[in-house]
Amino acid sequence: MAYEHLLITKESGYALIQFNRPDVLNALNIKLMTELVDALEELDKETEVRCIILTGNEKAFAAGADIKEMANTSAMEMLQRDQFARWDRIRKIKKPLIAAVSGFALGGGCELMMTCDLVIASETAKIGQPEINIGVMPGAGGTQRLTRAVGKVKAMEMVLTGRPISAQEALQWGLVNKVVPVEYYLQEAKELAKEIASKAPMAVKLAKESVLKAFDTTIEGGLEFERKNFYLLFSSEDQKEGMKAFIEKRKPEWKGK
Ligand code: DAK
C-alpha cells in the first residue's frame, strides 16, 4: 500500500516505518497519523513481521502534532470528530514497537515515542513537552506516561517549563534505552529489532502484553495476569521446542505457535 507521509520497508523479521514530512520536521497531521495507525495495524497482522521500528530523520523524529492544522479547531469539533481517537489504537499494537529517535521528539512526537516499547536515541535527540509554550498542555500521554517514566518532579519540570531534555538526560531519567552517535541510531534500532525478531513470537507477544499490564493494574492483578500468560505459553509448540533445544544444546527453531 502506498502512503503519502510514510515510507515503509521490510527486512528479515521486522518492518521500518519512517515519517516523511521533512519540511515541517515530521509534524504529525491527521493524514500522517491515519496512515501510521493503518500501517501499524496491517503490519501487526503479518506473521513475518515480528517487530516494528518507528523513525523520522536525523533532524526530527517528530516535532509534535501539526500546530497549523490544529490552530483553529474548536473543542466541539475535536469532540465531535474524536480527532485524536486513533492515537489510542497504537496502544493496542501487539508487536514490539521500537522508536529510533534523532533530533526533535516534541509534544506528540515525545508522546508517540513513549507509546513505543523501546527507544534508541541519537546523541542529538531533544525530547520534550513544549505545549505550554503554545498555550495548551500535553494531550496524548505527556502527563501520564511521562510521569510514570520519570517521576513527578521531572515530569512537572518538562511539562511546566516546556524545556526539552538532552538524550543523555533522557537516558538518566529512564526515558530511553540507549544513546548512540547519530550515525548509528538507526543501525542500533535495527540490531535490537533483529534480536527481538529471533525470539519465540508468542512469548514476545504475551511478554509485551504483561509488561504493559503493569501500568493499569494493581500488583496483585498484574501478578495474576503474568502467571496466566506464563501458563498459556505451555500450550505453545515453541515452549516445547525452546526447552527441548536447551536440553539438546542446540538453537531452537521457532514456529510461532
Ligand atoms: N506543527 C506544524 N509545523 C511545524 C511544527 C509543528 N509541530 N514544528 C515545526 N514545524 C514547521 C515550522 O513551522 C517550519 O515550517 P515553515 O515555517 O518553514 O513552513 C518548519 O517546520 C521548520 O521549523 P522551524 O523553522 O521552526 O525550525 P527550527 O529549527 O528553527 O525550530 C523547533 C525547530 C522544533 C524548535 C520549532 O519548529 C518548534 O518549536 N516547533 C513546535 C514544537 C511544538 O510546540 N510541538 C508541540 C505541538 S502540540 C493529542 C495528541 C497529540 C497532541 C495533543 C493531543 N490527543 C490524543 C488528544 C499533540 C500536541 C502537540 O504536539
Boltz pocket constraint, residues with backbone or C-beta under 6 A from the ligand:
constraints:
  - pocket:
      binder: B
      contacts: [[A, 22], [A, 23], [A, 24], [A, 25], [A, 27], [A, 28], [A, 63], [A, 64], [A, 65], [A, 66], [A, 67], [A, 68], [A, 84], [A, 85], [A, 87], [A, 104], [A, 106], [A, 107], [A, 108], [A, 109], [A, 111], [A, 130], [A, 131], [A, 134], [A, 137], [A, 138], [A, 139], [A, 140]]
      max_distance: 6.0
